[in-house]
Amino acid sequence: MNTPLPVVLAGARGHGRWHLENIRRLQHKGLVRLAGVCELTPLTEDELHGLGTPEQSADFGALLDATGARIAVICTPIPTHTDLALTAAGRGVHILLEKPPAPSCAEFRRMADGVAAAGVACQIGFQSLGSHALPAIRDLVGQGAIGQLVGLGGAGAWVRDEAYFRRAPWAGKRRLNGADVIDGALTNPLAHAVATALALGGSTRAEDVTGIETELLRANDIESDDTSCVRITTAQGHPVTVAATLCAEHADEPYVLVHGSSGRITFWYKQDRVLLQRAGHGPEEYEYGRTDLLENLVAHLTDGAELLVTPEATGAFMTVVEAIRTAPDPVPLPGGAWHRIPGEQRRVVPGIDGLVAACADTLSLYSELGAPWARPARRKEVSAR
């Protein structure tokens, strides 16, 4: 039996609570031990229930030194990711880094190169890429179940109230105190739709992306986009179009559509659920398990298991982030294009649910579907690296 690996969690509130619960689960399995928590305000006994008495400090480097951590889970504001990852790497500590890994390609490259030079393992926290549905879908496509691969669409229609954009100083920002943040719908809350669509199409590395068209808009009083779409041209020859909104009329499960010449596959990536529709057959539905990314990192360190989401495997996603970062600031939707729901303090764009679905269904952009508030896409050519 392997000794539980000591883990330090940086950022244990907000989304970090999910990581805290996951560490609790793996600690009960005897795989890890929470050795330290890096938070500005220490966690309470109630928050740490069942996790013992880990060291607590706001000084990440000192905490890593004091605890002898083997793994650092980093779930902190986006602009801090690179420096914290390099702090861990410099001490030989392996890393699970929350998505998006960085707010720009330059910061991503600095992180990935530094981690590689240090010789530590780094897993990027796109949990959907641990789904066992991904290899199953790739097998179906490879077997010709839906004919020739034509393209991939992604759709995310979520509901977020105005308070969501006030949850942290960096929320809804493109930049903060001169540093890139790029907290937009496609780059943070619905980033999994982009990364999963790219992965299913075999376009995961930076050099797999040859062009990107963006339409970035906002209904909320924020800097970043809350209603946006992107179409990615790939070296593999099939487009990837993803549409997202945080101003949906009704919340829906996000999904990726794999379009073939004689069928399609729908993958609801949060549920690990797959629907196969093809010529000459009735619809077939499957549900899959998934491998937890921290558990996979532990298996990599103890048993040599292959890492599921390396930094290089998110290079294509980061190229999309860079295109959004360098695009003009999102266009505010005209007043008549959205309204506030009484009593819910959230803004809704009428008709956006259907538009998001239509983008994924037709691989079109909002402007091409006739949305009166959408401007023609800004296209960015991406040179091979």
C-alpha positions in Angstrom: 0.0 0.0 0.0 1.4 3.4 -1.0 1.7 6.1 1.6 -0.8 8.9 1.0 0.7 11.8 -0.9 0.8 15.1 1.0 -1.3 17.8 -0.9 -1.4 21.6 -0.5 -4.6 23.3 -1.7 -4.2 26.9 -2.8 -7.7 28.5 -3.0 -10.1 26.5 -0.9 -13.2 28.7 -1.2 -15.4 29.5 -4.1 -14.7 26.8 -6.7 -12.0 25.6 -4.4 -14.6 24.0 -2.2 -15.1 21.4 -4.9 -11.4 20.6 -4.7 -11.6 20.4 -0.9 -14.4 17.9 -1.2 -12.5 15.9 -3.7 -9.3 15.8 -1.5 -11.6 14.7 1.3 -12.8 11.8 -0.9 -9.3 10.8 -1.9 -8.0 11.1 1.7 -10.7 8.6 2.8 -9.4 6.3 0.0 -5.9 6.6 1.4 -4.5 8.2 -1.7 -3.7 11.7 -0.4 -3.4 13.6 2.8 -4.3 17.3 3.0 -1.1 18.7 4.4 -1.8 22.4 3.9 -4.3 25.1 2.9 -3.2 28.4 1.4 -6.0 31.0 1.9 -6.0 34.6 2.9 -8.4 33.7 5.7 -7.8 30.3 7.4 -10.5 27.6 7.0 -12.6 26.9 10.0 -12.9 23.5 11.8 -16.2 23.0 10.2 -14.8 23.6 6.7 -12.0 21.1 7.5 -14.2 18.4 8.9 -12.7 15.0 8.4 -9.5 16.4 7.0 -7.4 16.7 10.2 -5.5 19.8 11.0 -3.5 20.8 8.0 -1.0 23.7 8.1 -2.6 27.0 7.0 -0.8 30.0 5.6 -1.3 32.8 3.1 2.4 32.2 2.0 2.2 29.5 -0.6 6.0 28.9 -0.9 6.5 28.7 2.8 3.5 26.3 3.1 5.0 24.0 0.5 8.3 24.0 2.3 6.8 23.4 5.7 4.5 20.6 4.7 6.8 18.7 2.3 4.0 18.6 -0.2 4.3 16.3 -3.2 1.2 17.8 -5.0 -0.1 21.4 -5.1 -3.7 21.9 -6.2 -4.0 25.5 -7.5 -7.5 27.0 -7.6 -6.8 30.7 -7.3 -7.6 33.8 -9.5 -6.6 33.3 -13.1 -3.7 35.9 -13.2 -2.0 34.1 -10.3 -1.8 30.7 -11.9 1.6 31.0 -13.6 3.5 32.4 -10.7 2.0 29.9 -8.2 2.7 27.0 -10.6 6.3 28.1 -11.0 6.6 28.4 -7.2 5.5 24.8 -6.8 7.6 23.6 -9.8 10.7 25.3 -8.3 10.3 23.1 -5.2 9.8 19.9 -7.1 6.1 19.8 -6.3 3.8 18.3 -8.9 0.7 20.4 -9.9 -3.0 20.2 -10.6 -3.7 23.6 -12.1 -7.3 24.8 -12.4 -8.5 25.9 -15.8 -8.0 28.2 -17.6 -4.3 27.6 -17.1 -3.3 31.2 -17.9 -4.9 34.4 -19.2 -2.5 34.7 -22.2 -0.3 32.6 -24.4 2.8 34.3 -23.1 1.9 33.5 -19.5 0.9 29.9 -20.5 4.3 29.5 -22.3 6.1 30.8 -19.3 4.3 28.4 -17.0 4.5 25.3 -19.3 8.2 25.9 -20.1 9.1 26.4 -16.4 7.2 23.3 -15.3 8.9 21.2 -18.0 12.3 22.6 -17.1 11.7 21.7 -13.4 10.7 18.1 -14.4 7.5 18.1 -12.4 4.2 16.7 -13.6 1.4 19.2 -14.3 -2.2 18.4 -14.9 -4.6 21.0 -16.2 -8.0 20.9 -14.5 -10.3 20.3 -17.5 -12.3 17.6 -15.7 -14.4 16.7 -18.7 -11.3 15.4 -20.4 -11.2 12.7 -17.9 -14.5 11.3 -19.1 -14.4 7.8 -20.5 -16.9 9.0 -23.1 -14.0 10.7 -25.0 -12.2 7.6 -26.1 -15.5 5.9 -26.8 -16.6 8.8 -29.1 -13.3 8.8 -30.8 -13.7 5.0 -31.4 -17.2 5.5 -32.9 -15.9 8.2 -35.2 -12.9 6.1 -36.2 -15.1 3.1 -37.0 -17.2 5.3 -39.4 -20.3 5.2 -37.2 -21.4 8.6 -38.4 -19.5 8.7 -41.7 -16.8 11.2 -42.3 -16.2 13.8 -39.6 -17.6 17.1 -40.8 -17.1 19.4 -37.8 -17.8 19.9 -34.1 -20.2 22.3 -32.3 -20.4 23.2 -28.7 -23.3 24.9 -26.8 -23.5 26.3 -23.3 -26.6 28.2 -22.2 -26.2 29.1 -18.5 -27.9 31.4 -16.1 -25.9 33.7 -13.9 -27.2 36.6 -11.8 -25.5 40.0 -11.6 -24.0 39.0 -8.2 -21.9 36.4 -10.0 -19.9 39.1 -11.6 -19.2 40.6 -8.2 -18.1 37.4 -6.6 -14.4 38.4 -6.7 -12.4 41.5 -7.8 -11.4 39.7 -11.0 -14.8 38.4 -12.0 -16.1 39.6 -15.3 -12.8 41.4 -16.0 -10.6 41.4 -19.0 -7.8 43.0 -17.1 -7.2 44.0 -13.5 -4.4 46.3 -12.2 -2.7 46.0 -15.6 -2.7 42.1 -15.6 -4.7 40.0 -18.1 -7.7 38.1 -16.6 -9.9 37.3 -19.6 -12.8 36.0 -17.4 -15.2 35.5 -20.3 -18.0 32.9 -20.9 -15.8 30.9 -23.3 -12.6 31.2 -21.4 -13.7 30.4 -17.9 -17.2 29.1 -17.0 -17.9 27.4 -20.3 -14.2 26.7 -21.2 -14.9 23.0 -21.0 -17.1 23.3 -24.1 -14.2 24.7 -26.1 -11.6 22.3 -24.7 -13.8 19.2 -25.1 -14.8 20.0 -28.7 -11.2 20.5 -29.6 -10.2 17.3 -27.9 -12.9 15.3 -29.6 -11.7 16.6 -33.0 -8.1 15.7 -32.2 -7.1 19.4 -32.2 -5.5 19.9 -28.8 -2.1 21.4 -29.6 -1.4 25.0 -30.5 -0.2 24.1 -34.0 -3.6 22.4 -34.7 -5.3 25.8 -34.8 -5.0 27.8 -38.1 -7.7 30.4 -37.7 -10.2 31.8 -35.2 -13.3 33.9 -35.6 -14.8 35.6 -32.6 -18.0 37.4 -31.8 -17.9 38.7 -28.2 -20.8 40.5 -26.6 -22.2 41.3 -23.2 -25.5 42.1 -21.7 -24.2 42.6 -18.2 -22.3 45.7 -17.0 -18.9 44.0 -17.1 -15.7 44.2 -19.2 -15.7 40.6 -20.4 -18.1 38.7 -22.7 -21.1 36.9 -21.3 -22.6 36.0 -24.7 -20.1 34.9 -27.3 -19.2 32.5 -30.0 -16.1 31.3 -31.7 -15.3 29.3 -34.8 -11.9 27.6 -35.0 -10.3 26.4 -38.2 -8.1 23.4 -37.6 -5.2 21.8 -39.4 -7.3 18.6 -39.3 -9.7 20.3 -41.8 -12.9 20.4 -39.7 -14.3 23.5 -38.0 -15.1 23.8 -34.3 -17.8 26.3 -33.5 -18.7 27.0 -29.8 -21.4 29.3 -28.6 -22.0 30.3 -25.0 -24.1 32.6 -22.9 -24.5 33.3 -19.2 -27.8 35.2 -20.0 -29.9 32.2 -21.0 -33.7 32.2 -20.6 -33.5 28.7 -19.0 -30.4 26.9 -17.8 -29.4 23.9 -19.8 -26.7 21.2 -19.7 -23.8 22.2 -22.0 -22.9 19.8 -24.7 -20.7 19.1 -27.7 -22.0 17.9 -31.1 -19.9 15.7 -33.3 -21.2 16.1 -36.9 -20.6 13.3 -39.4 -21.7 12.9 -43.0 -24.3 10.3 -42.0 -25.0 10.9 -38.3 -24.1 12.8 -35.2 -23.0 12.3 -31.6 -24.1 14.5 -28.8 -22.0 14.5 -25.6 -23.3 16.2 -22.5 -19.9 16.5 -20.9 -21.0 17.3 -17.3 -23.1 14.2 -17.2 -20.8 11.9 -19.2 -23.8 11.1 -21.4 -23.7 10.3 -25.1 -26.4 10.1 -27.8 -25.5 8.4 -31.1 -27.8 9.2 -34.0 -27.0 7.7 -37.4 -28.6 6.7 -40.7 -30.4 3.3 -40.6 -30.4 3.0 -36.8 -32.5 4.1 -33.9 -31.0 6.5 -31.4 -28.5 4.9 -29.0 -27.7 6.4 -25.6 -24.8 5.6 -23.3 -23.4 6.8 -20.0 -19.8 6.6 -19.0 -17.6 6.9 -15.9 -14.8 9.3 -15.6 -11.3 9.4 -14.1 -10.8 12.2 -11.6 -7.8 14.3 -12.6 -6.2 14.5 -9.1 -6.6 10.8 -8.8 -4.9 10.4 -12.2 -2.1 12.6 -11.1 -1.6 10.5 -8.0 -1.6 7.3 -10.2 0.9 9.0 -12.5 3.3 9.6 -9.6 2.8 6.3 -7.9 2.2 3.8 -10.7 3.3 5.6 -13.9 -0.2 6.1 -15.3 -0.3 8.5 -18.3 -1.4 12.0 -17.5 -4.7 12.9 -19.0 -4.4 16.7 -19.5 -0.8 17.9 -19.9 -0.2 21.6 -20.5 0.7 20.9 -24.2 -2.7 19.2 -24.6 -4.3 22.5 -23.8 -2.3 24.5 -26.3 -5.2 24.8 -28.8 -7.5 26.0 -26.1 -4.9 28.6 -25.1 -4.7 29.8 -28.7 -8.5 30.5 -28.5 -7.9 32.4 -25.2 -5.3 34.5 -26.9 -7.6 35.3 -29.8 -10.3 36.5 -27.3 -7.7 38.4 -25.3 -6.4 40.3 -28.3 -9.9 40.9 -29.8 -11.6 44.3 -29.3 -13.5 44.6 -26.0 -16.9 42.8 -26.1 -19.7 44.9 -27.6 -22.4 45.9 -25.2 -25.8 44.6 -26.4 -28.3 47.4 -27.1 -30.9 47.9 -24.3 -33.6 46.3 -26.3 -31.7 43.1 -26.8 -31.9 42.1 -23.1 -34.1 42.5 -20.1 -33.8 42.0 -16.3 -35.9 39.2 -14.7 -37.9 40.8 -11.8 -36.9 39.4 -8.5 -33.9 37.4 -9.8 -31.4 40.2 -10.5 -30.2 38.6 -13.7 -30.1 39.7 -17.3 -31.6 37.6 -20.1 -31.1 37.9 -23.9 -34.4 36.7 -25.5 -33.9 34.0 -28.0 -30.3 33.3 -27.0 -31.0 29.7 -26.0 -32.1 28.8 -29.5 -29.3 30.8 -31.1 -26.7 28.9 -29.0 -28.1 25.6 -30.0 -28.3 26.7 -33.6 -24.6 27.7 -33.7 -23.7 24.2 -32.5 -26.1 22.6 -34.9 -25.1 24.5 -38.0 -21.5 25.5 -37.1 -22.5 29.1 -37.8 -21.9 32.3 -35.8 -24.5 34.5 -34.3 -24.1 37.1 -37.1 -24.6 34.4 -39.8 -27.8 33.3 -38.1 -29.3 36.7 -38.4 -29.0 37.9 -34.7 -29.7 41.6 -35.1 -27.3 42.6 -32.4 -24.3 40.6 -33.7 -21.6 42.2 -35.7 -19.7 40.2 -38.3 -16.9 38.0 -36.8 -13.4 39.2 -36.3 -11.0 36.7 -37.9 -7.5 36.0 -36.7 -5.2 33.9 -38.7 -2.9 31.7 -36.6 0.4 30.7 -38.1 1.8 27.3 -37.5 4.3 27.1 -34.7 
